[in-house]
Amino acid sequence: MKKYKHLSFEERFTIEKLIKRKRSLREIAVVLGRSPNTISYELRKNSVKGIYSSKKARYKAYYKRWRSKRGCLKVSMSRFLTKFVEKHLVKRWSPKQISGYLKETHGITCSDKAIYKYVRSRCLERYLFWSWNRKKSGRKRYCYNNIKDQRKYIEDRVVLDEIGHLEADFIVSRESKYSFLVVVDKLTKLTSIKKIPNRKHETVSHAFCEMFKGKVLKTLTLDNDISFAHWKQLERRLKTKIYFTHPYHSWEKGLVENANRWIRCFVPKKRDIASVTQKELEEILSFLNNRPREIIRFRKPAVYYKQLTECPT
């Protein structure tokens, strides 16, 4: 395997002398045993006002390396950044979310690479996602037949760049009949959760009506759960259009599936959903809606939704 190394001062001195003798890049590359691209890059990046000097080139290269290393230590060199990063790691924000939020709200540029380096240097890996979530994806099934009851499937859905286009799903428990009804707005990523005692048609309809009271609702995307078999009545009651994913294609409503995965970090499958308190539910919602999301330019879903509903465009 070929190993690469930085140009030495002797090599830069040779380049300077050969350039003065008007040698071509390929000739210089042959003399030094380097690639012509390396010589071209060196002249392009380390020349000063179009003139190449080995001393000035060495200084520019050293300063560039110093700045890159200093950038990776940016968190540990700033007391504000140290406190900010540690505070939000405890809240289970990812380094990329912290980096993006700092840039959007404080105007501070601090790369996620620098935050990862700080995390490793302070042994804070336990706060990173894969250290506290070890959930594995389940078996995928691909054969299906569409249900023929005039329901509209996801390819017929037209989602505009506006609030009110929602995806919904259940989180169930083996321990009791209680379950979570989870709804996510596609534009703002705002998540709503309601604990329901069963999945009977009337219970589900009543829960939807309570969740959407005073909110914008334009389309609703569901899976083919038997609890949604009364979709025609639900459509009339909610005064909206309902669309379905294809059977066994849950990834077609990936937004709510992703939300379910995060909720499972707090409420694992073996736990009885009936035992989840309202305070715990509020903490889960706070985690989902009050942390920045990269997909909405590191804005918080709760804040973003409020901005759009108060100042509609």
Secondary structure, DSSP 8 states (H G I E B T S, - for coil): --------HHHHHHHHHHHHTT--HHHHHHHHT--HHHHHHHHHHH-BTTB--HHHHHHHHHHHHHHHHHHHTTTTT-HHHHHHHHHHHHTT--HHHHHHHIIIII-----HHHHHHHHHHTT-GGGSHHHH----------------SS-EEGGG----SSTTEEEEEEEE-SSSS-EEEEEEETTT--EEEEEES---HHHHHHHHHHHTTTS--SEEEE---GGGTTHHHHHHHHTSEEEE--TT-GGGGHHHHHHHHHHHHHS-TTS-GGG--HHHHHHHHHHHHSS-BGGGTTB-HHHHHHHHHHS--
